Amino acid sequence: MLDIPLQIDLETLRTIRQMSEVVPMILGLAISYLAYTAYRQNQSRPMLYIAIGFMLVLFVQAPLALVFSYVLELPTPVLNSLLQIPEFAGLGLILYGLWVPRRD
């Protein structure tokens, strides 16, 4: 067997991680679109909250991370704290959308 050392530097790992952010972003956009379409068809206000929540949780974080880390060059602890704001807001909206009673 050939012993080939696997050497991946930190910059390569960082690039791979950033590229892996695209998949949840696309899924978040798709889920949000489907939830918004359901809202438009049924005029169900809770579905609107769910759509906005998924958008905040899965779609907004990746662009914000790029802006905060590259443009503003914020330290990692500050960056992580700021990225949790849309996540918490989105999860709160999803919970509210699932919890609030439907009005027929």
N, C-alpha and C positions, 0 to 999 in steps of 0.2 A: 504494500500500500504506500501511496505517496503521502508524505507528511508536508502538507502545504499550510504554513501558518496563516491564520485568518487575522488580518490586521485591518481594522476599521477605525479610522480616527474619529474624534468627537464631532468634527464638522460634518462628516458624512452621516453620522447618526442623527445629527440635528436636521440635516436636509431630509433624510428619510422620514423622520417624525413629522416634519412640516408637510411633506407630501401626503402622509397618512391622514392629515386633518381634512383633506379634500373629500374623502369618502363620507364621514359623518355630516359634513356640510351639505353634500348633494342629497343624502338621505333626509336630512332635516328640511331641506327645501321641498323635497317631494312630499314628505308627510304634511308639512304646513300647507302645501298647495291642495292636497286631498282634503284636509280638514276645512280649509277655506271654501273649497267647492261644495262640501257637504253643508257648510253654513249658508251658502248662497242658495242651494236647492231647497233647504228645509227652513230657512230663516231661524235657525236655532242659535240663539245668543251664546249658550255654553260652548258650542262648537267653534265660535269665533275666538273665545278665550283659549281654547285648546290649540287652535291654529297659531295664534300669536305666541303662546307658550312654547310650542315646539320650535318656532322660528327663533325665539330668544335662546333656548337651550342648545339647539343643534346647529344653527346657521350663523348666529351673530358672533359667537366666540372666536372662530378662526380668523375672520377679518380683523377683529379687535386685537387679537394676539399679534398679528403681523404689524399693525399700526403701532401698538404700544411697545413692542420689542424692537422694531427696526427704526421707526421714525422718531419715537420719543426716547428710546433706549432706557426704559425703566428697569430697575433691579427686579430680579425674579420674585421676591416676596411681594413687592408692590404689584407687579404684573398679575400674579396669581390672585391676589385680593381683588383687584379691579375686574378680573374675568369672572369672578364668582357672582358679581352683581347681576348681570343679565341671566345667569344660570338660576339664581334664587328667584328672581322675578318671573322667569319662564315657568319654573316648577310651581310657583304659587298660582300662576294663571291656569296651568293645566289642572291643578288640584281644585281650584275654584270652578273651572268649567265642568269637571266631573262631579262636583259636590252640589252645585246649585241645581235646584229642581227645574225641570223643563216646564214651560208654560205652553199649553196647547190652545 
